[in-house]
Amino acid sequence: MIAENLAHLRAKIEETCNRAGRNPVDVKLIAVSKYFGVDAIVEAKNCGLTNFGENRAQELTLKFEKLGNDVTWHFIGTLQKNKVKYAVNAADLIHSADSLELVEEINNRAENLNKVQKILLEVKTSEEETKSGLETENEILSLVKRCSELNNIGLMGFMTMAPLTEDANIIRKSFRDLRNLKDQINNKGYNLTELSMGMTSDFEIAIEEGATMIRIGSA
């Protein structure tokens, strides 16, 4: 079943990239494994998947203890300060850094492990109350600058979640705003490369708007 779903998904990604004039190798597929056990992850790995995303730090820890670095782990959920040590211990990339306090805690934990922790800053690109993330350009720029000063932080780019809506134009605006933000920040002398955006319901729009990572669960 996983192999069949993956083949269908990869065909969709390739088709969307071709339509958008992009190379499929520039879009990283992150399998959201939060509802799946280790056996399913191993099955997906045997089908060629290498990147897996977890929402909860302690569940990530349990799976990391069993599989280690056989796969590349992404932490994609809301990260509480008291759970940072688990995420830094296991994750190659943390997608959801959304405050100065959290970034500095990640830096401290990474320093203890002699590790440069790769992160994305989570940006709120919709009006929805349930969404979290940085909102103003000033706070984003300030945090980008601070990340560049921290020895154990490797800031790679941004992450967002589109609003829950059937309106493709609203979803597209959310993703386009994030891409424009990355361009604006890079125009100030930074070199951010990653945009983590798009899930099962909207990844095609995300790819068209420049996503370099899509987070796919139910598909």
Accessible surface in RSA format (square Angstrom, percent):
REM  Atomic radii and reference values for relative SASA: ProtOr
REM  Chains: A
REM  Algorithm: Lee & Richards
REM  Probe-radius: 1.40
REM  Slices: 20
REM RES _ NUM      All-atoms   Total-Side   Main-Chain    Non-polar    All polar
REM                ABS   REL    ABS   REL    ABS   REL    ABS   REL    ABS   REL
RES MET A   1   164.88  85.4 127.71  84.5  37.18  88.5 109.78  93.3  55.11  73.0
RES ILE A   2    40.59  23.1  39.47  29.4   1.12   2.7  40.20  28.9   0.39   1.1
RES ALA A   3    55.88  51.4  49.60  76.5   6.29  14.3  51.02  71.9   4.86  12.9
RES GLU A   4   126.65  72.7 116.91  88.4   9.74  23.2  46.49  89.9  80.16  65.4
RES ASN A   5    52.82  36.4  48.96  47.3   3.86   9.3  10.80  26.0  42.03  40.6
RES LEU A   6     8.59   4.8   6.07   4.3   2.52   6.3   8.37   5.9   0.22   0.6
RES ALA A   7    63.01  57.9  50.84  78.5  12.17  27.7  57.29  80.7   5.73  15.2
RES HIS A   8   123.25  67.4 116.40  80.9   6.85  17.5  82.72  85.3  40.52  47.2
RES LEU A   9    11.83   6.6  11.75   8.4   0.09   0.2  11.83   8.3   0.00   0.0
RES ARG A  10   100.86  42.3  96.78  49.3   4.08   9.7  46.88  64.1  53.98  32.7
RES ALA A  11    59.85  55.0  48.67  75.1  11.17  25.4  55.33  77.9   4.52  12.0
RES LYS A  12    68.89  33.6  68.46  42.0   0.43   1.0  32.51  29.3  36.38  38.8
RES ILE A  13    11.51   6.6  11.51   8.6   0.00   0.0  11.51   8.3   0.00   0.0
RES GLU A  14    92.68  53.2  92.65  70.1   0.03   0.1  13.32  25.8  79.37  64.8
RES GLU A  15    92.20  52.9  85.88  65.0   6.32  15.0  36.44  70.5  55.76  45.5
RES THR A  16     0.31   0.2   0.31   0.3   0.00   0.0   0.00   0.0   0.31   0.5
RES CYS A  17     0.00   0.0   0.00   0.0   0.00   0.0   0.00   0.0   0.00   0.0
RES ASN A  18   100.15  69.1  76.33  73.8  23.82  57.4  29.02  69.8  71.14  68.8
RES ARG A  19   131.63  55.3  94.40  48.1  37.23  88.7  77.38 105.8  54.25  32.9
RES ALA A  20    38.57  35.5   4.18   6.4  34.40  78.2  16.09  22.7  22.48  59.6
RES GLY A  21    72.38  89.3   0.00   N/A  72.38  89.3  38.13 104.6  34.25  76.7
RES ARG A  22    53.33  22.4  40.02  20.4  13.31  31.7  28.80  39.4  24.54  14.9
RES ASN A  23    77.42  53.4  69.14  66.8   8.28  19.9  19.47  46.9  57.94  56.0
RES PRO A  24    44.71  32.6  38.94  35.5   5.78  21.0  39.21  32.4   5.50  34.2
RES VAL A  25   125.32  82.5  90.62  82.0  34.70  83.6  99.28  86.3  26.04  70.6
RES ASP A  26    79.30  55.6  67.61  67.3  11.69  27.7  19.88  46.8  59.42  59.3
RES VAL A  27    12.28   8.1   0.03   0.0  12.26  29.5   0.03   0.0  12.26  33.2
RES LYS A  28    89.89  43.9  83.32  51.1   6.57  15.6  45.95  41.4  43.94  46.8
RES LEU A  29    21.78  12.1  14.67  10.5   7.11  17.9  14.67  10.3   7.11  19.1
RES ILE A  30     0.00   0.0   0.00   0.0   0.00   0.0   0.00   0.0   0.00   0.0
RES ALA A  31    16.30  15.0  15.74  24.3   0.56   1.3  16.30  23.0   0.00   0.0
RES VAL A  32    18.82  12.4  13.98  12.7   4.84  11.7  13.98  12.1   4.84  13.1
RES SER A  33     4.43   3.7   3.20   4.3   1.23   2.8   4.43   9.4   0.00   0.0
RES LYS A  34    63.15  30.8  55.71  34.2   7.44  17.7  19.68  17.7  43.48  46.3
RES TYR A  35   182.32  85.1 147.32  83.8  35.00  91.1 119.72  90.0  62.61  77.2
RES PHE A  36    91.24  45.6  84.89  52.6   6.35  16.5  89.18  54.1   2.05   5.9
RES GLY A  37    45.16  55.7   0.00   N/A  45.16  55.7  33.82  92.8  11.34  25.4
RES VAL A  38    33.19  21.8  28.37  25.7   4.82  11.6  28.37  24.7   4.82  13.1
RES ASP A  39   123.03  86.2 115.39 114.9   7.64  18.1  39.41  92.8  83.61  83.4
RES ALA A  40    23.26  21.4  18.49  28.5   4.77  10.9  21.03  29.6   2.22   5.9
RES ILE A  41     2.37   1.3   1.07   0.8   1.30   3.1   2.34   1.7   0.03   0.1
RES VAL A  42    53.69  35.3  53.54  48.5   0.15   0.4  53.69  46.7   0.00   0.0
RES GLU A  43    80.77  46.4  77.47  58.6   3.30   7.9  31.31  60.6  49.46  40.4
RES ALA A  44     6.57   6.0   6.57  10.1   0.00   0.0   6.57   9.2   0.00   0.0
RES LYS A  45    75.68  36.9  66.62  40.9   9.06  21.6  20.75  18.7  54.93  58.5
RES ASN A  46   115.16  79.4  77.28  74.7  37.88  91.2  29.77  71.6  85.39  82.5
RES CYS A  47    37.68  28.5  16.68  18.6  21.00  49.4  14.38  36.4  23.30  25.1
RES GLY A  48    45.10  55.6   0.00   N/A  45.10  55.6  29.68  81.4  15.42  34.5
RES LEU A  49    14.53   8.1  13.89   9.9   0.64   1.6  14.51  10.2   0.02   0.1
RES THR A  50    76.51  54.4  74.60  75.6   1.91   4.6  57.65  77.4  18.85  28.5
RES ASN A  51    15.99  11.0  15.84  15.3   0.15   0.4   0.00   0.0  15.99  15.5
RES PHE A  52     2.49   1.2   2.49   1.5   0.00   0.0   2.49   1.5   0.00   0.0
RES GLY A  53     0.00   0.0   0.00   N/A   0.00   0.0   0.00   0.0   0.00   0.0
RES GLU A  54     0.02   0.0   0.02   0.0   0.00   0.0   0.00   0.0   0.02   0.0
RES ASN A  55    42.75  29.5  36.83  35.6   5.92  14.3   8.08  19.4  34.68  33.5
RES ARG A  56   158.56  66.6 155.28  79.2   3.28   7.8  54.31  74.2 104.25  63.2
RES ALA A  57     6.49   6.0   1.38   2.1   5.11  11.6   1.38   2.0   5.11  13.5
RES GLN A  58    87.64  49.0  85.69  62.6   1.95   4.7  26.00  55.3  61.64  46.8
RES GLU A  59    35.09  20.1  32.65  24.7   2.44   5.8  17.70  34.2  17.39  14.2
RES LEU A  60     0.00   0.0   0.00   0.0   0.00   0.0   0.00   0.0   0.00   0.0
RES THR A  61    22.47  16.0  22.23  22.5   0.24   0.6  21.69  29.1   0.79   1.2
RES LEU A  62   110.22  61.4 109.17  78.1   1.06   2.7 109.46  76.9   0.77   2.1
RES LYS A  63    12.59   6.1  12.38   7.6   0.22   0.5  12.59  11.3   0.00   0.0
RES PHE A  64    38.35  19.2  36.43  22.6   1.92   5.0  36.43  22.1   1.92   5.5
RES GLU A  65   127.02  72.9  88.65  67.1  38.37  91.3  42.59  82.4  84.43  68.9
RES LYS A  66   153.69  75.0 118.49  72.7  35.20  83.8  70.53  63.5  83.17  88.6
RES LEU A  67    21.01  11.7  14.84  10.6   6.18  15.5  17.56  12.3   3.46   9.3
RES GLY A  68    21.80  26.9   0.00   N/A  21.80  26.9  20.60  56.5   1.21   2.7
RES ASN A  69   129.52  89.3  99.81  96.5  29.71  71.5  33.13  79.7  96.38  93.2
RES ASP A  70    96.23  67.4  73.75  73.4  22.48  53.1  10.09  23.7  86.13  85.9
RES VAL A  71     6.54   4.3   0.01   0.0   6.53  15.7   3.43   3.0   3.11   8.4
RES THR A  72    47.54  33.8  43.53  44.1   4.01   9.5  15.48  20.8  32.06  48.5
RES TRP A  73     2.27   0.9   0.90   0.4   1.37   3.2   0.90   0.5   1.37   2.2
RES HIS A  74     2.33   1.3   2.33   1.6   0.00   0.0   2.33   2.4   0.00   0.0
RES PHE A  75     1.99   1.0   1.99   1.2   0.00   0.0   1.99   1.2   0.00   0.0
RES ILE A  76    18.42  10.5   7.65   5.7  10.77  26.0   7.65   5.5  10.77  29.2
RES GLY A  77     6.34   7.8   0.00   N/A   6.34   7.8   6.34  17.4   0.00   0.0
RES THR A  78   103.86  73.9  81.29  82.4  22.57  53.8  55.71  74.8  48.16  72.8
RES LEU A  79    11.36   6.3   0.44   0.3  10.92  27.4   0.62   0.4  10.74  28.9
RES GLN A  80   109.25  61.1 102.84  75.2   6.41  15.3  34.11  72.6  75.14  57.0
RES LYS A  81   100.80  49.2  91.18  55.9   9.63  22.9  51.10  46.0  49.71  52.9
RES ASN A  82   105.36  72.7  84.18  81.3  21.18  51.0  48.15 115.9  57.21  55.3
RES LYS A  83    53.26  26.0  53.26  32.7   0.00   0.0  20.93  18.8  32.32  34.4
RES VAL A  84     0.17   0.1   0.17   0.2   0.00   0.0   0.17   0.1   0.00   0.0
RES LYS A  85    92.57  45.2  86.59  53.1   5.98  14.2  34.26  30.8  58.31  62.1
RES TYR A  86    62.68  29.3  61.03  34.7   1.65   4.3  32.87  24.7  29.80  36.7
RES ALA A  87     0.00   0.0   0.00   0.0   0.00   0.0   0.00   0.0   0.00   0.0
RES VAL A  88     0.13   0.1   0.12   0.1   0.01   0.0   0.12   0.1   0.01   0.0
RES ASN A  89    73.67  50.8  59.85  57.8  13.83  33.3   9.34  22.5  64.33  62.2
RES ALA A  90     7.51   6.9   0.33   0.5   7.19  16.3   0.46   0.7   7.05  18.7
RES ALA A  91     0.37   0.3   0.00   0.0   0.37   0.9   0.36   0.5   0.02   0.0
RES ASP A  92    54.24  38.0  46.65  46.4   7.58  17.9  13.64  32.1  40.59  40.5
RES LEU A  93     5.16   2.9   5.16   3.7   0.00   0.0   5.16   3.6   0.00   0.0
RES ILE A  94     0.00   0.0   0.00   0.0   0.00   0.0   0.00   0.0   0.00   0.0
RES HIS A  95     0.00   0.0   0.00   0.0   0.00   0.0   0.00   0.0   0.00   0.0
RES SER A  96     2.23   1.9   0.72   1.0   1.51   3.5   0.72   1.5   1.51   2.1
RES ALA A  97     0.00   0.0   0.00   0.0   0.00   0.0   0.00   0.0   0.00   0.0
RES ASP A  98    41.40  29.0  30.85  30.7  10.55  24.9   2.51   5.9  38.89  38.8
RES SER A  99    41.59  35.1  38.39  51.2   3.20   7.4  34.90  74.3   6.69   9.4
RES LEU A 100    89.84  50.0  84.29  60.3   5.55  13.9  84.29  59.2   5.55  14.9
RES GLU A 101   110.41  63.4 101.30  76.6   9.10  21.7  35.26  68.2  75.15  61.4
RES LEU A 102     9.24   5.1   8.46   6.1   0.78   2.0   8.99   6.3   0.25   0.7
RES VAL A 103     0.00   0.0   0.00   0.0   0.00   0.0   0.00   0.0   0.00   0.0
RES GLU A 104    55.96  32.1  55.75  42.2   0.21   0.5  15.46  29.9  40.49  33.1
RES GLU A 105    28.85  16.6  26.85  20.3   2.00   4.8   1.83   3.5  27.02  22.1
RES ILE A 106     0.00   0.0   0.00   0.0   0.00   0.0   0.00   0.0   0.00   0.0
RES ASN A 107    14.66  10.1  14.66  14.2   0.00   0.0   0.00   0.0  14.66  14.2
RES ASN A 108    75.23  51.9  74.00  71.5   1.23   3.0  19.06  45.9  56.17  54.3
RES ARG A 109    85.66  36.0  84.74  43.2   0.92   2.2   8.48  11.6  77.18  46.8
RES ALA A 110     0.00   0.0   0.00   0.0   0.00   0.0   0.00   0.0   0.00   0.0
RES GLU A 111   104.97  60.3  93.20  70.5  11.77  28.0  23.39  45.2  81.58  66.6
RES ASN A 112   116.22  80.1  79.26  76.6  36.97  89.0  27.71  66.7  88.52  85.6
RES LEU A 113    87.94  49.0  64.37  46.0  23.57  59.3  69.09  48.5  18.85  50.7
RES ASN A 114   142.70  98.4 118.78 114.8  23.92  57.6  28.50  68.6 114.20 110.4
RES LYS A 115    53.78  26.2  47.95  29.4   5.83  13.9  48.00  43.2   5.78   6.2
RES VAL A 116    90.19  59.3  71.97  65.2  18.22  43.9  71.97  62.5  18.22  49.4
RES GLN A 117     0.00   0.0   0.00   0.0   0.00   0.0   0.00   0.0   0.00   0.0
RES LYS A 118    72.74  35.5  72.49  44.5   0.25   0.6  32.01  28.8  40.73  43.4
RES ILE A 119     0.00   0.0   0.00   0.0   0.00   0.0   0.00   0.0   0.00   0.0
RES LEU A 120     0.00   0.0   0.00   0.0   0.00   0.0   0.00   0.0   0.00   0.0
RES LEU A 121     0.00   0.0   0.00   0.0   0.00   0.0   0.00   0.0   0.00   0.0
RES GLU A 122    11.67   6.7  11.67   8.8   0.00   0.0   0.23   0.5  11.44   9.3
RES VAL A 123     8.07   5.3   6.79   6.1   1.28   3.1   6.79   5.9   1.28   3.5
RES LYS A 124    40.32  19.7  25.79  15.8  14.53  34.6   5.75   5.2  34.57  36.8
RES THR A 125    28.31  20.1   4.94   5.0  23.37  55.7  14.65  19.7  13.66  20.6
RES SER A 126    17.69  14.9   2.23   3.0  15.46  35.6  10.52  22.4   7.17  10.0
RES GLU A 127   165.72  95.1 148.02 112.0  17.71  42.2  69.32 134.1  96.40  78.7
RES GLU A 128    48.62  27.9  41.10  31.1   7.52  17.9  33.55  64.9  15.07  12.3
RES GLU A 129   166.04  95.3 139.19 105.3  26.85  63.9  62.32 120.5 103.72  84.7
RES THR A 130   123.97  88.2  88.04  89.3  35.93  85.6  88.08 118.3  35.89  54.3
RES LYS A 131    25.43  12.4  17.15  10.5   8.27  19.7  11.18  10.1  14.25  15.2
RES SER A 132    48.75  41.2  38.79  51.8   9.96  22.9  36.45  77.6  12.30  17.2
RES GLY A 133    19.37  23.9   0.00   N/A  19.37  23.9   1.10   3.0  18.27  40.9
RES LEU A 134    10.36   5.8   8.89   6.4   1.47   3.7  10.36   7.3   0.00   0.0
RES GLU A 135   109.93  63.1  84.84  64.2  25.09  59.7  16.34  31.6  93.59  76.4
RES THR A 136    76.96  54.7  71.78  72.8   5.18  12.4  71.64  96.2   5.32   8.0
RES GLU A 137    86.04  49.4  77.34  58.5   8.70  20.7  28.81  55.7  57.23  46.7
RES ASN A 138   123.66  85.3 117.04 113.1   6.62  15.9  28.45  68.5  95.21  92.0
RES GLU A 139    69.31  39.8  62.05  46.9   7.26  17.3  28.69  55.5  40.62  33.2
RES ILE A 140     4.02   2.3   4.02   3.0   0.00   0.0   4.02   2.9   0.00   0.0
RES LEU A 141    50.37  28.1  50.32  36.0   0.05   0.1  50.32  35.3   0.05   0.1
RES SER A 142    71.20  60.2  61.10  81.5  10.10  23.3  29.64  63.1  41.56  58.2
RES LEU A 143     7.92   4.4   6.12   4.4   1.80   4.5   7.75   5.4   0.17   0.4
RES VAL A 144     1.08   0.7   0.53   0.5   0.55   1.3   0.53   0.5   0.55   1.5
RES LYS A 145   114.94  56.1 114.94  70.5   0.00   0.0  81.99  73.8  32.95  35.1
RES ARG A 146    80.25  33.7  79.02  40.3   1.22   2.9  23.81  32.5  56.43  34.2
RES CYS A 147     1.97   1.5   0.02   0.0   1.95   4.6   0.22   0.5   1.75   1.9
RES SER A 148    78.27  66.1  34.87  46.5  43.41 100.0  37.36  79.6  40.91  57.3
RES GLU A 149    87.78  50.4  58.97  44.6  28.81  68.6  39.37  76.2  48.41  39.5
RES LEU A 150    20.37  11.3  12.99   9.3   7.38  18.6  14.18  10.0   6.19  16.7
RES ASN A 151   132.78  91.6 110.66 106.9  22.12  53.3  26.90  64.8 105.88 102.3
RES ASN A 152    19.38  13.4  19.38  18.7   0.00   0.0   0.00   0.0  19.38  18.7
RES ILE A 153    12.79   7.3   0.00   0.0  12.79  30.8   0.00   0.0  12.79  34.7
RES GLY A 154    16.95  20.9   0.00   N/A  16.95  20.9  16.95  46.5   0.00   0.0
RES LEU A 155    29.24  16.3   8.92   6.4  20.31  51.1   8.92   6.3  20.31  54.7
RES MET A 156    56.89  29.5  55.01  36.4   1.89   4.5  45.42  38.6  11.47  15.2
RES GLY A 157     0.00   0.0   0.00   N/A   0.00   0.0   0.00   0.0   0.00   0.0
RES PHE A 158     0.00   0.0   0.00   0.0   0.00   0.0   0.00   0.0   0.00   0.0
RES MET A 159     3.35   1.7   3.35   2.2   0.00   0.0   3.35   2.9   0.00   0.0
RES THR A 160     0.42   0.3   0.42   0.4   0.00   0.0   0.00   0.0   0.42   0.6
RES MET A 161    68.89  35.7  63.06  41.7   5.83  13.9  40.10  34.1  28.79  38.1
RES ALA A 162     7.06   6.5   0.00   0.0   7.06  16.1   0.00   0.0   7.06  18.7
RES PRO A 163    15.30  11.2  11.22  10.2   4.08  14.8  11.22   9.3   4.08  25.3
RES LEU A 164   153.57  85.5 129.92  92.9  23.64  59.4 132.46  93.0  21.11  56.8
RES THR A 165    48.23  34.3  23.44  23.8  24.79  59.1  21.67  29.1  26.56  40.2
RES GLU A 166   178.01 102.2 148.57 112.4  29.44  70.1  70.01 135.4 107.99  88.2
RES ASP A 167    61.98  43.4  52.25  52.0   9.73  23.0  22.89  53.9  39.09  39.0
RES ALA A 168    49.30  45.3  44.60  68.8   4.70  10.7  45.08  63.5   4.22  11.2
RES ASN A 169   116.01  80.0 108.73 105.1   7.28  17.5  25.82  62.1  90.19  87.2
RES ILE A 170    85.85  48.9  82.49  61.5   3.36   8.1  84.46  60.8   1.39   3.8
RES ILE A 171    15.51   8.8  15.51  11.6   0.00   0.0  15.51  11.2   0.00   0.0
RES ARG A 172    62.23  26.1  62.23  31.7   0.00   0.0  17.14  23.4  45.09  27.3
RES LYS A 173   130.29  63.6 128.03  78.6   2.26   5.4  98.47  88.6  31.82  33.9
RES SER A 174     2.16   1.8   1.00   1.3   1.16   2.7   1.85   3.9   0.31   0.4
RES PHE A 175     0.55   0.3   0.55   0.3   0.00   0.0   0.55   0.3   0.00   0.0
RES ARG A 176   100.31  42.1 100.31  51.1   0.00   0.0  25.41  34.7  74.90  45.4
RES ASP A 177    51.51  36.1  44.63  44.4   6.88  16.3  17.97  42.3  33.54  33.4
RES LEU A 178     0.46   0.3   0.00   0.0   0.46   1.2   0.46   0.3   0.00   0.0
RES ARG A 179    73.09  30.7  73.09  37.3   0.00   0.0  23.19  31.7  49.90  30.2
RES ASN A 180    56.31  38.8  55.31  53.4   1.00   2.4  12.56  30.2  43.75  42.3
RES LEU A 181    16.34   9.1  15.11  10.8   1.23   3.1  16.03  11.3   0.31   0.8
RES LYS A 182    32.38  15.8  32.38  19.9   0.00   0.0   2.98   2.7  29.40  31.3
RES ASP A 183    64.36  45.1  62.03  61.7   2.33   5.5  23.83  56.1  40.53  40.4
RES GLN A 184    79.23  44.3  76.43  55.9   2.81   6.7  31.12  66.2  48.11  36.5
RES ILE A 185     0.00   0.0   0.00   0.0   0.00   0.0   0.00   0.0   0.00   0.0
RES ASN A 186    39.59  27.3  28.10  27.2  11.49  27.7  15.55  37.4  24.05  23.2
RES ASN A 187   130.26  89.8  93.38  90.2  36.88  88.8  27.39  65.9 102.87  99.4
RES LYS A 188   111.20  54.2  77.47  47.5  33.73  80.3  37.05  33.4  74.14  79.0
RES GLY A 189    71.85  88.6   0.00   N/A  71.85  88.6  36.98 101.5  34.87  78.1
RES TYR A 190    58.38  27.3  46.19  26.3  12.19  31.7  33.56  25.2  24.82  30.6
RES ASN A 191   128.64  88.7 109.02 105.4  19.62  47.2  32.79  78.9  95.85  92.6
RES LEU A 192    10.04   5.6   7.19   5.1   2.85   7.2   7.23   5.1   2.81   7.6
RES THR A 193    64.83  46.1  55.19  56.0   9.64  23.0  53.77  72.2  11.06  16.7
RES GLU A 194    34.70  19.9  34.70  26.3   0.00   0.0   1.16   2.2  33.54  27.4
RES LEU A 195     1.14   0.6   1.14   0.8   0.00   0.0   1.14   0.8   0.00   0.0
RES SER A 196     0.00   0.0   0.00   0.0   0.00   0.0   0.00   0.0   0.00   0.0
RES MET A 197     0.00   0.0   0.00   0.0   0.00   0.0   0.00   0.0   0.00   0.0
RES GLY A 198     1.88   2.3   0.00   N/A   1.88   2.3   0.53   1.5   1.35   3.0
RES MET A 199    63.06  32.7  63.06  41.7   0.00   0.0  39.68  33.7  23.38  31.0
RES THR A 200    45.90  32.6  35.26  35.8  10.64  25.3  34.00  45.7  11.90  18.0
RES SER A 201   105.99  89.6  65.19  87.0  40.79  94.0  56.12 119.5  49.87  69.9
RES ASP A 202    11.07   7.8   8.02   8.0   3.05   7.2   3.35   7.9   7.72   7.7
RES PHE A 203    11.87   5.9  11.20   6.9   0.67   1.7  11.20   6.8   0.67   1.9
RES GLU A 204    53.86  30.9  53.53  40.5   0.33   0.8  12.31  23.8  41.55  33.9
RES ILE A 205    25.61  14.6  25.55  19.0   0.06   0.1  25.55  18.4   0.06   0.2
RES ALA A 206     0.00   0.0   0.00   0.0   0.00   0.0   0.00   0.0   0.00   0.0
RES ILE A 207     0.00   0.0   0.00   0.0   0.00   0.0   0.00   0.0   0.00   0.0
RES GLU A 208    50.47  29.0  29.86  22.6  20.61  49.1  13.61  26.3  36.86  30.1
RES GLU A 209     6.28   3.6   6.11   4.6   0.17   0.4   0.35   0.7   5.93   4.8
RES GLY A 210    18.06  22.3   0.00   N/A  18.06  22.3  13.39  36.8   4.67  10.4
RES ALA A 211     0.00   0.0   0.00   0.0   0.00   0.0   0.00   0.0   0.00   0.0
RES THR A 212    25.63  18.2  23.81  24.1   1.81   4.3  23.81  32.0   1.81   2.7
RES MET A 213     7.11   3.7   7.11   4.7   0.00   0.0   7.11   6.0   0.00   0.0
RES ILE A 214     0.00   0.0   0.00   0.0   0.00   0.0   0.00   0.0   0.00   0.0
RES ARG A 215     7.90   3.3   6.95   3.5   0.95   2.3   0.44   0.6   7.46   4.5
RES ILE A 216     6.75   3.8   3.17   2.4   3.58   8.6   3.17   2.3   3.58   9.7
RES GLY A 217    28.24  34.8   0.00   N/A  28.24  34.8  13.11  36.0  15.13  33.9
RES SER A 218   107.54  90.9  63.41  84.6  44.13 101.7  58.14 123.8  49.40  69.2
RES ALA A 219    42.83  39.4  15.41  23.8  27.42  62.4  35.56  50.1   7.28  19.3
END  Absolute sums over single chains surface
CHAIN  1 A    10910.7       8892.7       2018.0       5284.7       5626.0
END  Absolute sums over all chains
TOTAL         10910.7       8892.7       2018.0       5284.7       5626.0
